């Protein structure tokens, strides 16, 4: 049950004109933000803004920051009694990287927009500015205007910042405060039969508690307003009184509430680690999203590009390094169709459903909710064995259920939506367990040697990737259904895994503890993130973060020949050849040559410090090397071939040749079939966005 709200017009005191025709100061009424333009089709939100005679005559632009304007012409704007102006990628200018990633209908749930004000649309004095929700796609009930202003040609604001006030959730009260209404609200939340929408009154099997956290704490945590909960409840068939009772129940929950609907859960940013763990899920806020890729460098290298900053002996917190794209907001976590309605009894009676709460046939294992409750209460003496078994089963059963339903060739986006929503249900219920039972600071019960003090206990976010779900690129059923949505949301869920469960420094020869992230997949999607609908977008700051965290993850007590690549693995997690592969070369475009040289050198130096700790036998005995392997240099080849490929290129970009030659001499002892002398003397030539070195064979 996604949420929204009905917002009606507000009346404001009129501002008086002085004898000169300019506006008198101090009489304008405050404007409370956000403006929630949510409810039935045609819902309008109107505010009054004051404009001087001078400003009314000059070209102005309406600047907006809007949340959930998720498809073209979903909303419109009107100045006074003029024509309604539809909001789409043709009529507005999308600012920043939101434009690169699809604009309206693309990857960013919150966008910054500019709309030209039509000539003569404004008058001296009071003006009515109206926002309208035009039409629903059958799932949405509108959007929120988080900020707005009128801008002059020089970028200065017409409306003083002092006139805007933020709605404060601390002041919200339950619509109905009596105990009976709250109890009835909880009952409705858990049991009320619903229909699909007010446009499709077909009954659905899911209840509110099925798609959301079971007790509704997500709506309280992310501060969905009373009006939004009421309108969304009505959208699914409740009466106004029933909807008010549900909102009253949500308001009554004794749950911390640091989030907002537009702030993506776990969005990384500085300062998150210093906050209490129960505030982590609120993220650093949508305004923590960087305007460009290169902005990541100052957080990865806060004191300059030094070897120490990314030392494998340290713990670079992915929670504190902001990124240049928005992670999914809570609306994009929630399934748009519950697995009960997608698959019927096939889901209800499946082991996946049983693993959550025992619904369906009997199961011999404790449900995830039972397990989480016992962990919270200290009811297990051997946490590791119980947690490891149960969490692996929880993730495995999602795969068991969905794998026969994967269909990468379907042309039906609704089928893809069923598959994707099932994975979303799984990740929402994992969020429920982590939040309700206070498990986000308990990861060391499962992986005692991990250097992360807060983390999830499984990789359900990684498993939510459209790529892993084998959704068709052209029919994911996500947002505007463009092929880029496949890339954007795959990368977004992968990044949530880097933030939530990256296996940092954890010892253990099992794939779940050492490789919750498939680093090869991620490197590929970082490359794809550079190929945006608007053209090439720099991404090397992101790759720098992943290679740093990859080296941290792989730096443990295990050797290169550990099972499942759980030890030091320069071919996957610590694969520095990714820095110089041809397809990622354009990703350096906003990073200077000096910065690039410094980054490559400090990474290679750290890499060598770790790599040389192991004997030749360690590399030969399952570590990725043989005495007979032919080494020709391929960036997608074996470990030896990747090293052979990357060393000349690192040298070309200015990395210390003594370091290059030392590594080449070592490599000759591990892969004697390679012409490592040629590597030491190689020359390279730039071929546009590509590099050709004398060591390469074509």
C-alpha positions in Angstrom: 0.0 0.0 0.0 2.0 3.0 -1.3 1.1 6.3 0.3 0.0 9.7 -0.8 -2.2 12.5 0.3 -5.0 14.8 -0.8 -3.9 18.4 -0.6 -6.5 21.1 -1.2 -6.0 24.8 -1.9 -4.7 27.1 0.9 -5.7 30.7 1.3 -3.1 33.3 2.1 -3.3 36.9 3.2 -3.0 39.3 0.3 0.1 41.5 0.1 -0.4 45.2 -0.2 1.2 47.5 -2.8 3.0 50.6 -1.9 2.4 54.0 -3.5 5.2 53.2 -5.9 3.5 50.0 -7.2 6.1 47.8 -5.6 5.2 45.2 -2.9 5.0 46.3 0.7 7.4 44.1 2.7 6.5 41.8 5.6 2.9 41.2 4.7 3.2 38.0 2.6 1.9 34.8 4.3 4.3 31.8 4.9 4.3 28.8 2.6 4.5 25.4 4.3 6.5 22.8 2.4 6.3 20.2 1.0 3.2 20.7 -1.1 1.6 17.3 -1.3 -0.3 17.1 -4.6 -1.7 13.7 -3.9 -5.1 12.1 -4.0 -7.7 11.6 -6.7 -7.0 12.6 -10.3 -7.4 16.4 -10.6 -6.2 17.2 -7.1 -4.8 20.7 -7.0 -2.6 22.5 -4.5 -2.5 26.3 -4.8 -0.4 28.9 -3.0 -0.1 32.6 -3.2 3.2 34.3 -4.2 3.9 38.0 -4.4 5.7 39.5 -7.3 6.9 43.1 -7.8 5.9 45.1 -10.9 9.5 44.9 -12.0 9.7 41.1 -11.7 6.3 40.6 -13.4 7.7 42.3 -16.5 10.9 40.4 -16.9 11.5 36.7 -17.9 11.3 34.4 -14.9 11.7 30.7 -14.5 9.9 28.4 -12.0 12.4 26.3 -10.1 11.1 23.2 -8.5 12.4 20.2 -6.5 9.7 17.5 -7.0 9.4 14.0 -5.6 7.7 11.2 -7.4 6.9 13.0 -10.7 7.3 9.5 -12.1 5.9 9.7 -15.6 5.4 12.3 -18.3 2.5 14.8 -17.8 1.7 13.3 -14.4 1.5 16.9 -13.1 0.8 20.4 -14.4 1.5 23.9 -13.3 -0.7 27.0 -13.7 0.0 30.7 -13.1 -3.1 32.5 -12.0 -6.0 31.7 -14.4 -3.7 30.8 -17.3 -3.4 27.5 -19.2 -2.2 24.4 -17.4 1.4 23.6 -18.4 2.2 19.9 -18.4 5.4 18.8 -16.9 7.4 16.4 -19.1 11.0 16.2 -20.5 10.0 18.5 -23.3 8.4 21.3 -21.4 10.9 21.5 -18.5 14.6 21.5 -18.1 15.8 18.8 -15.8 18.8 19.9 -13.9 21.9 18.0 -12.9 22.4 14.3 -13.3 18.7 13.7 -13.1 18.6 14.6 -16.7 21.4 12.1 -17.6 19.5 9.3 -15.9 16.2 9.8 -17.7 14.6 12.9 -16.3 10.9 12.6 -15.6 10.2 8.8 -15.6 13.9 8.0 -15.1 16.0 6.8 -12.2 15.9 9.8 -9.9 12.7 9.8 -7.8 13.4 13.5 -6.8 14.2 15.9 -9.6 15.2 19.6 -9.9 13.2 21.2 -12.7 13.1 24.6 -14.4 9.9 25.8 -16.2 9.8 29.0 -18.2 7.1 31.3 -17.0 4.9 32.4 -20.0 5.1 36.1 -20.8 2.3 38.0 -19.0 1.4 35.0 -16.8 2.3 37.0 -13.6 1.0 40.3 -12.4 2.3 42.9 -9.9 1.0 41.8 -6.4 -0.5 38.5 -5.5 -0.3 35.6 -7.9 -1.9 32.1 -7.6 0.5 29.3 -8.3 -1.2 26.0 -8.7 0.1 22.4 -9.0 -2.2 19.7 -10.3 -2.1 15.9 -10.3 -3.4 15.1 -13.8 -3.9 11.4 -14.1 -2.9 8.1 -12.4 -1.1 5.2 -14.0 -3.2 2.9 -11.9 -0.6 2.8 -9.1 0.3 6.4 -8.2 -1.7 9.1 -6.5 0.5 12.1 -7.2 3.7 13.9 -6.2 5.2 16.3 -3.7 6.7 19.7 -4.4 9.6 19.9 -1.9 10.9 23.3 -2.9 10.0 26.0 -5.4 10.8 29.6 -6.3 10.7 32.0 -9.1 14.2 32.8 -10.5 15.3 35.9 -12.3 17.7 35.7 -15.3 20.7 36.1 -12.9 19.5 33.2 -10.8 18.4 35.3 -7.8 15.1 34.4 -6.1 11.9 36.3 -6.2 10.3 34.8 -3.1 12.4 35.3 0.0 13.6 32.1 1.6 12.2 33.4 4.9 8.7 32.9 3.6 9.1 29.1 3.4 8.6 26.9 6.4 9.0 23.2 6.7 6.2 21.0 7.9 7.5 19.4 11.1 6.4 15.7 11.8 7.0 16.3 15.5 3.9 18.4 15.5 1.7 15.9 13.8 -1.2 14.4 15.7 -3.4 11.4 15.1 -6.7 12.3 13.3 -8.5 10.2 15.9 -6.8 10.1 19.2 -9.0 7.7 21.1 -7.9 4.2 21.9 -10.8 2.5 20.2 -10.0 4.3 16.9 -6.3 3.3 17.1 -7.2 -0.3 17.9 -9.6 -0.4 14.9 -6.9 1.2 12.8 -4.5 -1.6 13.6 -7.2 -4.2 12.8 -7.9 -2.6 9.5 -4.2 -2.4 8.7 -3.9 -6.2 9.2 -7.2 -7.6 8.0 -9.2 -5.1 5.8 -9.9 -6.6 2.3 -8.6 -4.2 -0.3 -9.1 -3.5 -4.0 -6.4 -2.8 -6.5 -7.2 0.9 -6.9 -10.1 3.3 -7.2 -9.7 2.9 -11.0 -9.7 -0.9 -10.7 -11.9 -2.2 -7.9 -10.8 -5.9 -8.3 -10.3 -7.4 -4.9 -6.7 -8.3 -4.0 -5.5 -10.9 -1.5 -2.8 -8.7 0.1 -3.5 -6.5 3.1 -1.6 -3.4 4.1 0.6 -5.4 6.5 1.6 -7.7 3.6 3.4 -5.2 1.4 4.7 -2.9 4.1 6.3 -3.9 7.4 3.9 -6.0 9.3 3.1 -3.3 11.9 3.3 -0.3 9.6 6.4 1.1 11.2 7.9 2.0 7.8 5.2 4.7 7.3 6.0 6.1 10.7 9.8 5.8 10.3 9.7 7.7 6.9 7.1 10.2 8.1 4.3 9.7 5.6 1.8 12.3 6.5 -1.7 11.6 7.9 -3.2 12.9 4.7 -1.0 10.7 2.5 -2.0 7.6 4.5 -5.6 8.5 4.4 -5.7 9.1 0.7 -3.7 5.9 -0.1 -6.1 3.9 2.1 -9.0 5.3 0.2 -7.2 4.5 -3.0 -7.3 0.8 -2.0 -11.0 0.9 -1.1 -11.3 2.1 2.5 -13.9 4.6 3.7 -12.7 8.0 4.9 -13.4 6.9 8.5 -11.5 3.7 8.1 -8.6 5.6 6.5 -8.5 8.0 9.4 -8.3 5.1 11.8 -5.4 3.6 9.9 -3.5 6.9 10.0 -4.3 7.2 13.7 -2.8 3.8 14.3 0.4 4.6 12.4 0.8 7.9 14.3 0.5 6.0 17.6 3.4 3.6 16.9 6.3 4.0 19.4 8.9 4.1 16.5 11.7 6.5 15.9 10.9 8.6 12.8 14.0 10.3 11.3 13.1 9.7 7.6 11.1 11.3 4.9 9.4 9.7 1.9 11.7 11.4 -0.6 15.0 10.6 1.2 16.2 7.2 -0.1 16.8 4.6 2.6 20.5 4.3 3.5 21.5 7.0 1.0 25.2 7.4 2.0 26.6 10.6 3.2 29.0 12.1 5.8 28.0 11.8 9.4 25.8 8.7 9.2 28.1 6.5 11.3 28.0 9.0 14.1 24.2 8.8 14.3 22.4 6.2 16.4 22.0 3.0 14.4 18.2 3.3 14.4 18.6 6.5 12.3 20.8 4.8 9.7 17.9 3.7 7.5 16.8 7.3 7.0 19.9 7.9 5.0 21.8 11.2 4.6 19.0 12.7 2.6 18.4 13.4 -1.1 20.4 16.6 -0.9 23.5 14.5 0.0 23.5 13.2 -3.6 26.5 14.6 -5.4 26.2 16.8 -8.5 29.1 15.0 -10.2 31.2 11.9 -10.0 34.5 13.6 -9.1 32.9 14.8 -5.9 33.4 11.3 -4.4 37.2 11.7 -4.3 37.2 14.2 -1.4 35.4 11.6 0.7 37.5 8.6 -0.4 40.7 10.7 0.0 39.8 13.3 2.6 43.5 14.4 3.1 44.5 14.1 -0.5 45.1 11.1 -2.7 47.4 9.0 -0.4 48.2 5.4 0.0 47.1 5.5 3.6 43.5 6.5 2.8 42.7 3.2 1.1 45.1 0.9 3.0 43.6 -2.5 3.3 44.3 -2.3 7.0 41.7 0.4 7.3 37.9 0.5 7.0 36.6 3.0 4.4 33.0 3.3 5.3 30.7 3.1 2.2 28.0 4.5 4.5 29.9 7.8 4.6 30.9 8.2 1.0 28.2 10.1 -0.9 27.5 9.1 -4.5 26.2 10.9 -7.6 22.9 9.0 -8.0 19.8 8.5 -5.9 19.2 5.1 -4.4 15.6 3.8 -4.5 13.2 5.8 -2.3 10.8 3.9 0.0 8.1 3.9 -2.7 10.5 2.0 -4.9 11.2 -0.6 -2.2 7.6 -1.4 -1.8 6.2 -4.1 -4.1 3.6 -2.8 -6.6 1.9 -6.2 -6.5 2.1 -8.6 -3.6 3.4 -12.2 -4.4 0.0 -13.5 -3.2 -1.7 -11.6 -6.0 1.1 -12.3 -8.5 1.3 -16.1 -8.0 -1.6 -17.0 -5.7 -1.4 -20.2 -3.7 1.9 -21.1 -5.4 3.4 -18.5 -3.3 1.3 -18.9 -0.1 2.2 -22.6 0.1 5.8 -22.2 -0.9 8.8 -22.4 1.4 9.6 -18.8 0.7 6.4 -17.7 2.4 6.8 -20.2 5.1 10.3 -19.0 5.9 8.9 -15.6 6.7 6.0 -16.3 9.1 5.0 -20.0 8.6 2.0 -19.2 6.5 1.1 -22.2 4.3 2.1 -25.8 5.1 4.3 -26.7 8.0 8.0 -26.0 8.0 10.7 -27.7 10.1 12.7 -24.5 10.6 12.1 -21.5 12.8 10.6 -18.7 10.8 12.6 -15.6 10.2 10.5 -13.6 12.6 10.8 -16.2 15.3 14.6 -16.3 14.8 14.9 -12.5 14.9 12.8 -12.3 18.1 15.1 -14.9 19.8 18.3 -13.1 18.7 16.9 -9.8 20.1 16.0 -11.5 23.4 19.4 -13.3 23.6 17.7 -16.7 23.2 20.5 -18.4 21.3 23.9 -19.4 22.6 25.4 -20.3 19.2 24.4 -17.3 17.1 26.6 -18.0 14.2 25.3 -21.5 13.3 21.7 -20.5 13.7 21.9 -17.2 11.9 24.1 -18.6 9.1 21.7 -21.4 8.4 18.5 -19.4 8.6 19.7 -16.4 6.6 21.1 -18.6 3.9 17.8 -20.5 3.7 15.9 -17.2 3.6 17.9 -16.0 0.6 18.0 -19.4 -1.1 14.2 -19.8 -0.9 13.8 -16.6 -2.9 16.0 -18.0 -5.6 14.2 -21.4 -5.5 10.8 -19.7 -5.9 11.8 -17.2 -8.6 14.3 -19.1 -10.7 11.6 -21.2 -12.5 9.8 -17.9 -13.2 12.7 -16.0 -14.7 11.8 -15.0 -18.2 14.4 -12.7 -19.8 12.5 -12.7 -23.2 9.0 -11.8 -22.0 7.5 -8.8 -23.8 5.0 -8.3 -20.9 6.2 -5.6 -18.4 3.5 -6.8 -16.0 5.0 -10.2 -15.8 8.4 -8.6 -15.0 6.7 -6.5 -12.4 5.5 -9.7 -10.7 9.0 -11.1 -10.5 10.5 -7.8 -9.4 7.8 -7.2 -6.8 8.4 -10.6 -5.3 12.1 -9.7 -4.7 10.9 -6.3 -3.3 8.6 -8.1 -0.9 11.6 -10.2 0.3 13.8 -7.1 0.8 11.0 -5.2 2.6 10.5 -8.1 5.0 14.3 -8.2 5.6 14.1 -4.5 6.4 11.2 -5.3 8.8 13.3 -7.9 10.6 16.4 -5.6 10.9 14.3 -2.7 12.1 11.7 -4.3 14.4 14.2 -6.5 16.2 17.1 -4.1 16.3 19.5 -6.3 14.3 21.5 -3.7 12.3 24.3 -3.5 14.8 24.4 -7.3 15.4 26.2 -8.4 12.2 29.3 -9.5 14.2 27.2 -12.2 15.8 27.4 -13.8 12.4 30.8 -12.6 11.1 32.9 -11.8 14.2 35.9 -10.6 12.2 34.0 -8.0 10.2 35.2 -4.5 10.7 31.7 -3.1 10.1 29.9 -2.5 13.3 26.6 -2.0 11.6 25.4 -4.1 8.7 22.6 -6.4 7.5 23.1 -10.1 7.8 22.3 -11.1 4.2 22.5 -10.0 0.6 18.8 -9.6 -0.1 19.4 -6.2 -1.7 21.9 -7.7 -4.1 19.3 -10.3 -5.0 16.8 -7.6 -5.9 18.8 -6.4 -8.9 16.8 -6.7 -12.2 20.0 -8.2 -13.6 20.0 -11.1 -11.1 16.3 -11.5 -11.5 16.9 -11.9 -15.3 14.4 -9.3 -16.2 14.4 -8.3 -19.9 16.2 -5.1 -20.4 13.4 -3.7 -22.5 10.6 -4.7 -20.2 11.5 -4.4 -16.6 8.2 -2.8 -15.7 10.1 -0.2 -13.7 9.4 3.6 -14.1 9.4 4.5 -17.9 10.3 0.8 -18.8 13.3 2.0 -20.8 16.4 -0.3 -21.1 18.3 2.1 -18.9 16.0 1.4 -15.9 17.5 -2.1 -16.0 20.9 -0.6 -15.6 20.0 2.1 -13.1 18.1 -0.1 -10.6 20.6 -3.0 -10.9 23.4 -0.6 -9.9 21.2 0.9 -7.2 20.5 -2.4 -5.5 24.1 -3.5 -5.9 25.2 -0.3 -4.2 22.8 -0.9 -1.3 24.6 -4.2 -0.8 27.9 -2.3 -0.7 26.4 -0.1 2.1 24.5 -2.8 3.9 26.4 -6.1 3.6 29.7 -6.1 1.8 31.6 -8.7 3.8 34.2 -6.2 4.8 37.3 -8.0 6.2 35.2 -11.0 7.4 37.0 -14.3 7.5 35.3 -17.5 6.4 35.6 -19.8 3.4 32.0 -19.4 2.3 30.4 -17.3 -0.4 27.9 -15.6 1.8 30.4 -14.1 4.1 33.2 -13.3 1.6 31.3 -12.6 -1.6 27.9 -11.1 -0.8 28.8 -8.8 -3.8 29.6 -10.3 -7.2 32.3 -7.8 -8.0 32.5 -8.6 -11.7 28.8 -7.9 -12.1 29.2 -4.5 -10.3 32.2 -3.5 -12.4 30.1 -4.2 -15.5 27.2 -2.1 -14.3 29.5 0.8 -13.3 30.5 0.8 -17.0 26.9 0.7 -18.0 26.1 3.6 -15.7 28.4 5.7 -17.9 26.3 5.1 -21.0 23.3 7.2 -20.1 20.4 8.3 -22.3 22.0 11.8 -22.3 25.5 10.5 -23.4 28.6 9.5 -21.5 28.6 10.3 -17.8 31.8 10.0 -15.7 31.9 7.1 -13.2 35.5 6.6 -12.1 34.9 8.0 -8.7 32.4 5.2 -8.2 34.8 2.6 -9.5 37.5 3.9 -7.2 35.2 3.4 -4.2 34.3 -0.2 -5.3 37.9 -1.2 -5.9 38.9 0.2 -2.5 36.1 -1.7 -0.8 36.9 -4.8 -2.9 40.5 -4.8 -1.6 39.2 -4.3 2.0 36.7 -7.2 1.6 39.4 -9.5 0.2 42.0 -8.5 2.9 41.6 -11.3 5.5 43.5 -14.2 6.8 42.6 -16.5 3.9 45.0 -17.2 1.0 44.4 -16.6 -2.7 43.5 -20.3 -3.1 40.6 -20.2 -0.5 37.4 -21.8 -1.7 35.0 -19.6 -3.7 37.6 -16.9 -4.0 37.2 -16.0 -0.4 40.7 -14.8 0.1 42.8 -12.2 -1.6 41.4 -12.2 -5.2 43.0 -9.8 -7.6 40.8 -11.1 -10.4 37.5 -10.0 -8.9 37.2 -7.8 -5.8 40.7 -6.4 -6.2 40.8 -6.3 -10.0 42.8 -3.1 -10.7 42.7 -3.8 -14.5 39.1 -2.3 -14.3 40.8 1.1 -14.0 42.2 0.8 -17.6 39.7 -1.3 -19.5 38.7 0.4 -22.8 35.0 0.6 -22.0 35.6 2.5 -18.8 38.2 4.9 -20.2 35.6 7.7 -20.9 34.6 7.5 -17.2 37.7 9.5 -16.2 36.6 12.6 -18.1 36.0 14.8 -15.0 39.2 13.7 -13.2 42.5 15.4 -14.0 45.5 13.5 -15.4 47.4 14.2 -12.1 44.6 12.8 -10.0 44.3 9.8 -12.2 48.0 9.1 -11.9 47.9 9.4 -8.2 44.9 7.1 -7.8 46.4 4.4 -10.0 49.7 4.6 -8.0 48.3 4.4 -4.5 46.0 1.5 -5.5 48.8 -0.4 -7.2 51.1 0.1 -4.3 48.5 -1.2 -1.8 47.7 -4.0 -4.1 51.4 -5.0 -4.3 51.9 -4.8 -0.5 49.2 -7.5 -0.2 49.9 -9.6 -3.2 53.6 -10.1 -2.4 52.7 -11.6 1.0 51.8 -14.9 -0.7 54.2 -17.6 -2.1 54.3 -18.8 -5.6 52.8 -22.0 -4.4 49.8 -20.1 -3.0 49.1 -18.7 -6.5 49.8 -22.0 -8.3 47.6 -24.1 -5.9 44.2 -22.8 -6.8 45.2 -19.2 -6.7 44.8 -18.5 -10.4 48.2 -19.4 -11.9 49.8 -22.3 -13.8 53.3 -22.8 -15.2 51.9 -23.6 -18.7 49.4 -20.8 -19.1 49.9 -18.7 -22.2 50.0 -15.0 -21.3 49.0 -12.6 -24.1 47.3 -9.8 -22.2 43.5 -9.6 -22.0 41.5 -7.4 -19.7 38.7 -10.0 -19.5 41.1 -13.0 -19.3 42.7 -14.9 -16.5 44.5 -13.2 -13.6 47.9 -13.4 -15.3 46.5 -11.9 -18.5 44.8 -9.1 -16.6 48.1 -8.2 -14.9 50.0 -8.4 -18.2 47.4 -6.1 -19.8 47.2 -3.5 -17.0 50.9 -2.9 -16.1 51.9 -1.1 -19.3 48.8 1.1 -19.2 49.5 2.0 -15.5 53.0 3.0 -16.6 51.6 5.1 -19.5 49.5 7.1 -17.1 52.5 7.9 -15.0 52.7 5.2 -12.3 56.2 4.7 -10.9 58.1 2.5 -13.4 60.1 1.0 -10.6 56.9 -0.4 -9.0 55.8 -1.6 -12.5 59.0 -3.4 -13.1 59.1 -5.0 -9.6 55.6 -6.4 -10.2 56.6 -7.7 -13.6 59.6 -9.5 -12.2 57.4 -11.1 -9.6 54.8 -12.1 -12.2 57.5 -13.9 -14.2 58.0 -16.3 -11.3 54.3 -17.0 -11.2 53.5 -17.1 -15.0 56.8 -18.1 -16.6 55.2 -18.3 -20.1 54.6 -14.6 -20.2 57.0 -12.1 -21.9 57.3 -10.0 -18.8 60.4 -8.2 -20.2 58.2 -6.8 -22.9 55.9 -5.4 -20.2 58.7 -3.6 -18.6 59.7 -2.0 -21.9 56.2 -1.6 -23.4 55.0 1.6 -25.2 51.4 2.7 -25.4 49.6 5.0 -27.8 46.2 6.7 -27.2 43.6 5.8 -29.8 40.8 8.2 -29.0 39.1 6.8 -25.9 41.1 3.6 -26.2 44.8 2.7 -25.4 46.9 0.4 -27.5 50.2 -1.0 -26.0 53.0 -2.9 -27.7 52.3 -5.9 -25.5 48.8 -6.4 -26.8 47.9 -8.9 -29.4 44.9 -8.4 -31.6 
